[in-house]
Amino acid sequence: MTTVRTNQPTMGAVDFDLFNLPSSYYENPYPYFRMLRDTDPVHWNSDGSVLLTQYSDVRQVWRDITGLVYKSEQFCRRFGEGPLLEHHTSTMLFRDLPDHDRLRIIVNPFFSQSSIQSLEGFVREVVDRHLEIVGEMGEIDFVRDFAFRLPVALICRVIGIPLEDADYIQGVGRKVLFPLNPVVSPEAIAEGHAAVTEFKNYLRPFLNQRQRRAEIDPMADVICSMVAAQRSGVEVSDEEILHMCILVLNGGHETTTNLISQSIHYLLDDPEAMTQIRNGAVPIGMALEELIRYITPLQLQGRRTTREIVLDSGNGIVPADTEVVICQASANRDERVFEDPEKLNLTRKPNNHMGFGAGIHVCLGRPLARLEASIALPAVLRRFQKIERAGPAKFAQNTRFRGLTELPLRLI
Ligand code: HEM
């Protein structure tokens, strides 16, 4: 077991501002989270929102069904009117009851554990194909050449679009997602608007093609499941179907890519844990939950309170009508819940991490993410008995989706 490098925060809690972060935060945000948990667990940001970092507070707000996610006013101020606003106010991720449940119920069966398990053969095929490719390259960027390839291929299969379009939709999808970060340039917002229009135009022919079919299998892919729902009289518009596809792409590829690439990154610093996975000494399911806790690929979430929340922890109150930033990345390292939280301990038990969220918005795609990573990680480690760093790993400047932009490796 290894302890992560812990640099010191370059400021005290009172000066911490989510909207003006020091560069060391992107390298390693965990010392900042620890400082906030210990000295300012209900931290007011410069924009009037409140940042929660302790496990108990994060879980309480996440599970509170009176908390809202619909953000049309806030997003309108940030994005202006247009396609980007339309997208981020149309998907279940940013819809409250009853619309959230109306949309989620349609696709829930497709994403059930048993339905996703049927993709196992496909996942193994994709993993093997890409391992062959990187094996011949020898020296690779693991993010670009492997970790990015698998999730997007899976998402193409799940949505029901050609695998050859993976690179294209990945590029467009990221432009839709990026403007959700706390600080974004006007150029990135303009690109986001254009990307939503482009993505919808790309998807529409696939939707129309399904709608023309005489017979439709709701378990074939996401588009089919939603068209079948339309036919059976469920209220769901064509636009909502298109936005659902964009959400599934964006919810499912960057997070899983970041999980796979950071898993290898941290395992390289921990040869004992790497061997445990390579040899199957620890059940992969158990090891994976610890990697998800430790990495927490999606780090922050937002809720707006509709009533005053008295925090069970005794940390104080969150007033009604407050934007709350939930920091699950900090909650997953809370020493009040996890013993030695900075240690990667593959046999950790219990491990009630919140990497996939909590409450009604709990991750729809978690069976898929678990399937992909539990096949890919042991496969990489068994195929290459020796893996060395071929240069420094680089983290993206992204506060929500923490991930590597580069992980140069030599595979032997
Ligand atoms: C390691 C990979 C993943 C992580 C860490 C992750 C994390 C999360 C989290 C924390 C949420 C809760 C958001 C909130 O409460 O506001 C969420 C929701 C969601 N995730 Fe994932 N996710 C992953 C993979 C996937 C995959 C593979 C898919 C789709 C194929 C997916 C689709 C979604 C969707 C559609 C939602 C919204 C659910 C709702 O609003 O009801 N995710 N995810």
Boltz pocket constraint, residues with backbone or C-beta under 6 A from the ligand:
constraints:
  - pocket:
      binder: B
      contacts: [[A, 92], [A, 93], [A, 94], [A, 104], [A, 155], [A, 158], [A, 247], [A, 248], [A, 249], [A, 251], [A, 252], [A, 253], [A, 255], [A, 256], [A, 259], [A, 296], [A, 297], [A, 298], [A, 301], [A, 302], [A, 354], [A, 355], [A, 356], [A, 357], [A, 358], [A, 360], [A, 361], [A, 362], [A, 363], [A, 364], [A, 365], [A, 366], [A, 368], [A, 369]]
      max_distance: 6.0
